[in-house]
Structure formats: C-alpha cells, structure tokens
C-alpha cells in the first residue's frame, strides 16, 4: 500500500482544521454531555495523566482515542463526530510517522 507524503503545509492545515472542529465539539459537549459521560471523561483524563507520567505510549494512545471519541459523541452532532473521527485517525497516522511508530 502506498501512502501519500504529507508536507509541512498539510500538517499545518490539518492542525488548524482540527483545532476548530475540536473547539466546536468541546463547546457542544459542555452543554450536552450526560453526567455519566462527564464522569467517564474525567476517568479517561486521569488515565491519560497516569500514562503520560509513566511514559506508557500504548495506554496513552488508547486513552487519547477514547477521550476524543467520547468528546465527539458528547457533542451530539453526527457530522462533528464523523469529522473528528477522521481527523483523529489522520492525526495519529501523522504522529506515528514522525515518531517512527507503526500504526496498528
């Protein structure tokens, strides 16, 4: 499989777009998430902190994905959720390629 090369300009544009979509998702989720979702988000955030402190990359990536997926669901907007899912996968691919990790 051939993967297109990503240029610096691409990374900048992806990050600019992701910042806007994630900001929108966070604003929507802040007023739409259920108490259970908020509690779960707090647990995931604590797990992110632990895995970062322990430098546990596998757990960090797993929890980071869960955090962003829950935030997207909490926005209760299927278009935002879909866009965030695609952007997260692209961002992870870029991160792994720059850190020389294989994407599973």
N, C-alpha and C positions, 0 to 999 in steps of 0.2 A: 504494500500500500504506500502510495506517495502522498506526503503531507506538504501542503504549500508552505513556503517560507514566510515567516512573519517578520515584517520590518518594524523598525522603531516607531514609525508613524502609525502603523497598525496598532501597536501596543498602546500608544497614547490615545488613539481614538476609542479603542475598546475600554480603556480605563475611564475616559471621560463619559462614555455612554453608561458604563456600569455604575459610576457614581450617581448619575442622575436617576437611573432605574432603582437602585438600592435605596436612595433617599426617598423616592416616592413610596416604595414598598414599606419602609420604616414608618413613614408618616401615616400611611393607611393602616398598617398593623397596630400602631399605637392606639388607635381608636376602635379597632375591630377584633383584636385577638380576645379569645376567651381567657378567663382566669387560669384554666388548665394549660392553655398554650403558653401563657406568660410564665407559669411555674416551670414548664418544660424548657422554655428558652433560658431561664435562669440556671437550670441544672446543666444544660449544654454549655452555657458560658463558663460555669465553674469547671467543667471538664476540659474546656479549651484552655483555661488558665493553668490547670494542672499539667496538661500535656505539653504546653509551651515551656513551663518551668522545668519539666523533666526532659525536654527536647525529644519527645516521643512523636516523631513526624507522622507515623501511621495513624495514631489516635487523633492527633491534631487535625489531619485532613478529614478523617471520618466525622469528627465533631463539627468541623467548619462547614462541611457539606450539610450536616443535619441542621445546624444553626440557620444557614441561608435558606434551606428548603422550608423550614418552619416559619421563618420570617415571611417568605413568599406566600405560603399558604395562609398565614395570618392576615395578609393584605386583602384576602378575599376578592381578588381580581385575577381571573384566569389568564388574561393577557400579560399582566405583570409577572405572574407565576411562571408562565411559559418563557417569557423573555429572560427572567432571572436564571431559570434552569439552563438555558442555552449559554448564557453569558458565564455562568459559573463553570460549566464544562470547558468552555474556551479558555477562561482564566486559569483553570487548573492545568490544562494542557500547556499553556504558555509558561506557567510557573515551573512545571516539571521539566520542560525543555531547557529552561535557563538554569535549573539546579541539577540537571543531569539525572533525573529520576525517571523511571519507566511509568507510564500511565497504564494501570490495570484495566 
